[in-house]
């Protein structure tokens, strides 16, 4: 038998696409199950007279583990950033702020009445206007 890396890649992509719940878009991320399926497929299609060295599999597992940890850390940092932005927005409720509107040079002043979430990001409600906290230039 001859090793067929193209066949292995096609099998991994199709398994990953079908395991994502029947969606037509192919997922760009390899999850743990897809990676293990890839390893099993590699083992099934390797040349029995020239088997793959175990150290290659260990290296692949180490790389995958490292990538998975980096993705988890990125998710954690994103969640922490959202929590910080939310906390900062909530701390402005009841306070007077000056904010810019659409790049205007003259800031507008008003009292923050509440916080709303738009697309998962906090927005300050000043009167009947939603203000991005990044546009706040002064707080009283």
Order of alpha helices (4+ residues) and beta strands (2+ residues): alpha-alpha-alpha-beta-beta-beta-beta-beta
